[in-house]
Amino acid sequence: MDRHALHAALMEAAIPGGYYRIEGVHEPVPTPPDFLFVRRAADGGWETGAYERGRDEVLAHHPDEAAACAHLLRLLV
C-alpha cells in the first residue's frame, strides 16, 4: 500500500480528514490541533506518529512506505 491507496482506504472507511496527515497526499488546512501522521524520515525510512499541542511524537519507524501506511491504517481503522 502506498500513500495514495492509504488515503483512498481511509476515505472509504469514512475516517474524518482532520484525524490524519499523509505527507504529500493529504495535508488538511487549517492544521488540526491533533492528528496522526505518516511521513518520510530524515534517514530515508518512514515514520508514523502523532501531532499534539504543536509537537510531533514519532510512534514508529518503518523501513518503507508500505509498512508505514499499513501501520497508520491500523491505528485509524
VMD Tcl script that draws the C-alpha trace (Angstrom):
set ca {
  {0.00 0.00 0.00}
  {1.30 3.45 -0.86}
  {0.15 6.84 0.46}
  {-2.49 7.29 -2.25}
  {-4.02 3.87 -1.53}
  {-3.93 4.64 2.19}
  {-5.83 7.88 1.63}
  {-8.42 6.08 -0.51}
  {-8.86 3.39 2.18}
  {-9.32 5.99 4.91}
  {-11.87 7.88 2.83}
  {-13.74 4.64 2.11}
  {-13.77 3.87 5.84}
  {-15.26 7.37 6.44}
  {-12.38 8.45 8.72}
  {-12.60 12.26 9.02}
  {-9.80 14.04 7.16}
  {-8.82 16.05 10.21}
  {-7.72 12.89 12.03}
  {-4.65 12.30 9.87}
  {-1.94 13.82 7.67}
  {-0.33 11.88 4.83}
  {2.77 13.67 3.60}
  {2.32 14.90 0.03}
  {-1.17 13.40 -0.32}
  {-3.49 14.70 2.40}
  {-2.43 17.75 4.39}
  {-5.52 19.34 5.97}
  {-5.80 23.14 6.05}
  {-6.10 24.64 8.55}
  {-3.89 22.30 10.52}
  {-5.94 20.45 13.13}
  {-4.81 20.71 16.78}
  {-4.00 16.99 16.86}
  {-3.76 14.19 14.30}
  {-1.86 11.05 13.32}
  {0.67 11.22 10.50}
  {2.84 9.27 8.09}
  {5.93 10.94 6.64}
  {9.42 10.36 5.31}
  {12.08 10.22 7.98}
  {15.36 12.10 7.81}
  {17.23 8.80 7.43}
  {15.28 7.84 4.30}
  {12.85 5.50 6.06}
  {9.31 6.31 7.10}
  {7.66 7.38 10.35}
  {4.20 7.22 11.82}
  {3.30 9.37 14.74}
  {1.01 11.81 16.47}
  {0.93 15.60 16.38}
  {-0.49 17.10 19.54}
  {-0.27 20.56 21.05}
  {2.26 21.72 18.50}
  {4.63 18.77 18.93}
  {5.36 15.70 16.85}
  {5.77 12.37 18.62}
  {7.11 9.58 16.44}
  {5.40 6.33 17.38}
  {7.25 4.01 15.00}
  {9.99 3.93 12.35}
  {9.43 1.83 9.22}
  {11.79 0.60 6.51}
  {9.42 1.52 3.68}
  {6.30 3.41 2.70}
  {4.11 0.29 2.60}
  {4.87 -0.65 6.22}
  {4.27 2.92 7.42}
  {0.96 3.16 5.56}
  {-0.21 -0.19 6.93}
  {0.62 0.97 10.46}
  {-1.30 4.23 10.10}
  {-4.27 2.36 8.67}
  {-4.29 0.02 11.69}
  {-4.16 3.00 14.03}
  {-7.13 4.71 12.40}
  {-9.50 1.89 11.45}
}
mol new
graphics top color blue
foreach p $ca { graphics top sphere $p radius 0.5 }
foreach p [lrange $ca 0 end-1] q [lrange $ca 1 end] { graphics top cylinder $p $q radius 0.2 }
display resetview
